[in-house]
Amino acid sequence: MSTEVQVPAKSADSRLRKRIFLVDDHPLVREWLTQLIDQQPDLTVCGEAGSAPEALAALGCASADLAVVDLSLEDSTGLELIKGLQRLTPTVPVLVLSMHDESLYADRVFRAGARGYVNKRESAQRVVEAVRRVLDGKLYVSERAAETLAVQTAHGQLPGRAAVERLSDRELEVFEKLGQGIGTRQIADDFCVSIKTVQAYCARIKEKLNVGSATELLREAVRWHDAKLSR
């Protein structure tokens, strides 16, 4: 990832810099983001976390102006973390930085309370642009995702909307974990719920996807997950 970014001519006084808190379970991504942000004269990283519990424990004490959050965390999900951060620090806006498909997740992250969504495939300049835009009190989303959201607003849902998009946030998170090869017991542990609760989610997912068995559900989840990775 390149970190060559055009920046505005501003004072490098750290007291004038906006403070950014990073949440990503990949140390290399946090390192790259720290280097990218700290080289900006108007921005600085004030803290980081590799998990949702760490973020919830540290962000309140970090005096952050913005939290940059990944959607995929080992011990939780970004959607649940965004909701938790909104309850804990409602004045700190959240920008999502993720590899997930914007067409599926942009609407979900905004409904969870985030103020922006930028894909990790975007250039460093786009990432910095997104950070500054959200700090300015505006929303940030790519042109492609903006068109998708506009259609959803106008029509209630996308014409020909994929069945997966009709899953609730939690159902989608369970479906994704199934696609990663994670069993129901581990999913229950990850979400701090009972196995019966996970099984209930699976039953609703099967109904919405019109699949008749657990084997078919697992096959569809793996196929969907693999398709995401190949994009």
Phi, psi and omega per residue, in radians:
M1 nan 2.176 -3.139
S2 -1.343 2.569 3.103
T3 -2.049 0.327 3.113
E4 -1.420 1.916 -3.044
V5 -2.327 2.368 3.022
Q6 -1.304 2.275 -3.092
V7 -2.202 2.669 3.106
P8 -1.261 2.686 -3.131
A9 -1.422 1.725 3.120
K10 -2.298 2.903 3.127
S11 -1.119 2.501 3.119
A12 -1.557 0.105 3.126
D13 -1.013 2.094 -3.064
S14 -1.074 -0.418 3.139
R15 -1.194 -0.372 -3.137
L16 -1.653 -0.099 -3.091
R17 -1.401 2.476 3.025
K18 -1.344 2.450 -3.008
R19 -1.735 2.202 -3.047
I20 -1.985 2.291 3.077
F21 -1.887 2.301 -3.046
L22 -1.871 2.383 3.061
V23 -2.271 1.886 3.115
D24 -2.766 2.396 -3.084
D25 -1.497 0.102 3.066
H26 -1.855 1.945 -3.111
P27 -0.977 -0.640 -3.124
L28 -1.154 -0.623 3.098
V29 -1.177 -0.755 3.111
R30 -1.101 -0.672 3.121
E31 -1.120 -0.775 3.123
W32 -1.091 -0.784 3.140
L33 -1.114 -0.694 3.115
T34 -1.069 -0.782 3.119
Q35 -1.108 -0.758 -3.133
L36 -1.092 -0.835 -3.062
I37 -1.270 -0.736 -3.085
D38 -1.198 -0.324 3.105
Q39 -1.444 -0.130 3.092
Q40 -1.457 2.348 -3.082
P41 -1.199 -0.278 -3.090
D42 -1.943 0.080 -3.073
L43 -2.332 2.672 3.039
T44 -2.703 2.597 3.084
V45 -1.491 2.210 -3.102
C46 -1.835 -0.106 3.133
G47 3.027 2.923 3.127
E48 -2.658 2.790 3.122
A49 -2.562 2.588 3.131
G50 -1.817 0.007 -3.115
S51 -2.619 2.875 3.125
A52 -1.115 -0.810 3.110
P53 -1.030 -0.710 3.104
E54 -1.082 -0.745 -3.121
A55 -1.121 -0.788 -3.118
L56 -1.151 -0.566 -3.140
A57 -1.344 -0.592 -2.983
A58 -1.705 -0.535 -2.991
L59 -1.103 -0.638 -3.127
G60 -1.092 -0.417 -3.123
C61 -1.771 0.016 -3.010
A62 -1.604 -0.135 -3.102
S63 0.912 0.775 -3.077
A64 -1.407 2.628 3.031
D65 -1.701 -0.301 -3.100
L66 -2.787 2.480 3.013
A67 -1.961 2.249 3.059
V68 -1.809 2.074 -2.936
V69 -2.186 2.333 3.006
D70 -1.453 2.682 3.131
L71 -1.474 -0.449 -3.081
S72 -1.852 1.901 3.111
L73 -2.154 2.558 -3.031
E74 -1.075 -0.660 -2.996
D75 -1.825 -0.017 -3.076
S76 -2.840 -2.957 3.067
T77 -2.160 2.619 -3.138
G78 -1.078 -0.603 -3.141
L79 -1.090 -0.789 3.110
E80 -1.162 -0.649 3.126
L81 -1.129 -0.748 3.124
I82 -1.001 -0.787 3.127
K83 -1.089 -0.713 3.116
G84 -1.138 -0.720 3.125
L85 -1.150 -0.635 3.114
Q86 -1.118 -0.616 3.099
R87 -1.281 -0.693 -3.050
L88 -1.401 -0.801 -3.085
T89 -2.300 1.239 -3.043
P90 -1.103 -0.323 -3.123
T91 -1.537 -0.116 3.133
V92 -1.684 1.937 -3.138
P93 -1.207 2.705 -3.115
V94 -2.052 2.287 3.000
L95 -1.973 2.173 3.116
V96 -1.537 2.285 3.048
L97 -2.142 1.924 -2.953
S98 -2.594 2.800 3.030
M99 -1.545 -0.147 -3.071
H100 -1.151 2.698 3.134
D101 -1.124 2.095 -3.120
E102 -1.057 -0.641 -3.078
S103 -1.082 -0.426 -3.135
L104 -1.685 -0.579 -2.960
Y105 -1.867 -0.354 -3.052
A106 -1.004 -0.852 -3.138
D107 -1.067 -0.664 -3.113
R108 -1.165 -0.739 -3.096
V109 -1.216 -0.589 3.095
F110 -1.215 -0.670 3.093
R111 -1.171 -0.496 3.105
A112 -1.311 -0.307 3.095
G113 2.136 -0.036 3.129
A114 -1.223 2.768 -3.129
R115 -1.910 -0.082 -3.142
G116 -2.852 2.769 3.133
Y117 -2.486 2.138 3.080
V118 -2.322 2.392 -3.112
N119 -1.431 2.508 -3.136
K120 -1.145 -0.273 3.097
R121 -1.357 -0.207 3.136
E122 -1.212 2.820 3.133
S123 -1.214 2.825 3.092
A124 -1.019 -0.643 -3.136
Q125 -1.100 -0.688 3.116
R126 -1.138 -0.676 3.128
V127 -1.089 -0.818 3.131
V128 -1.118 -0.698 3.094
E129 -1.043 -0.734 3.134
A130 -1.132 -0.747 3.120
V131 -1.021 -0.869 -3.092
R132 -1.151 -0.657 -3.119
R133 -1.122 -0.780 3.128
V134 -1.179 -0.663 3.081
L135 -1.075 -0.517 3.117
D136 -1.389 0.050 3.106
G137 1.516 0.233 -3.126
K138 -1.861 2.950 3.051
L139 -1.597 2.605 3.059
Y140 -2.268 2.273 3.051
V141 -2.741 2.655 -3.137
S142 -1.175 2.818 3.141
E143 -1.053 -0.691 -3.141
R144 -1.097 -0.807 -3.135
A145 -1.198 -0.592 3.126
A146 -1.091 -0.687 3.105
E147 -1.129 -0.724 3.114
T148 -1.069 -0.807 -3.129
L149 -1.137 -0.619 3.135
A150 -1.137 -0.711 3.115
V151 -1.155 -0.728 3.118
Q152 -1.071 -0.704 3.141
T153 -1.155 -0.699 -3.086
A154 -1.284 -0.614 -2.998
H155 -2.019 -0.037 -3.131
G156 1.507 -0.582 3.042
Q157 -2.825 2.894 -3.109
L158 -1.300 2.447 3.017
P159 -1.037 2.340 -3.138
G160 1.180 0.468 -3.071
R161 -0.977 2.314 -3.134
A162 -1.112 2.569 -3.106
A163 -1.027 -0.645 -3.121
V164 -1.045 -0.589 -3.123
E165 -1.191 -0.283 3.131
R166 -1.489 -0.110 3.104
L167 -1.223 2.558 3.027
S168 -1.190 2.945 3.130
D169 -0.967 -0.844 -3.098
R170 -1.183 -0.690 3.102
E171 -1.082 -0.712 3.114
L172 -1.118 -0.702 3.124
E173 -1.121 -0.707 3.078
V174 -1.135 -0.773 3.139
F175 -1.045 -0.727 3.140
E176 -1.148 -0.732 3.130
K177 -1.135 -0.657 3.053
L178 -1.047 -0.717 3.124
G179 -1.143 -0.433 3.094
Q180 -1.471 0.000 3.134
G181 1.487 0.310 -3.131
I182 -1.571 2.282 -3.107
G183 -1.350 2.920 -3.064
T184 -1.135 -0.600 3.120
R185 -1.127 -0.764 3.128
Q186 -1.179 -0.668 3.089
I187 -1.061 -0.747 3.110
A188 -1.052 -0.750 3.115
D189 -1.127 -0.744 -3.121
D190 -1.074 -0.662 -3.087
F191 -1.684 0.019 3.131
C192 0.995 0.790 3.086
V193 -2.283 3.022 3.123
S194 -1.397 2.807 3.076
I195 -1.080 -0.642 3.123
K196 -1.050 -0.635 3.110
T197 -1.143 -0.761 3.108
V198 -1.103 -0.712 3.114
Q199 -1.094 -0.621 3.092
A200 -1.153 -0.706 3.056
Y201 -1.048 -0.782 -3.119
C202 -1.077 -0.674 3.130
A203 -1.106 -0.738 3.131
R204 -1.199 -0.628 3.108
I205 -1.125 -0.770 3.130
K206 -1.033 -0.722 3.139
E207 -1.118 -0.780 -3.108
K208 -1.222 -0.560 3.138
L209 -1.588 -0.085 3.122
N210 1.046 0.820 3.037
V211 -1.985 2.583 -2.953
G212 -1.711 -0.235 -3.058
S213 -2.506 2.891 3.103
A214 -1.121 -0.601 3.122
T215 -1.131 -0.761 3.096
E216 -1.115 -0.708 3.122
L217 -1.057 -0.797 3.137
L218 -1.103 -0.722 3.128
R219 -1.073 -0.762 3.136
E220 -1.157 -0.680 -3.135
A221 -1.127 -0.774 3.130
V222 -1.136 -0.731 3.139
R223 -1.092 -0.756 -3.137
W224 -1.147 -0.749 -3.139
H225 -1.122 -0.759 3.121
D226 -1.107 -0.674 3.126
A227 -1.117 -0.664 3.095
K228 -1.090 -0.735 -3.083
L229 -1.191 -0.468 -3.088
S230 -1.484 -0.116 -3.105
R231 -1.280 nan nan
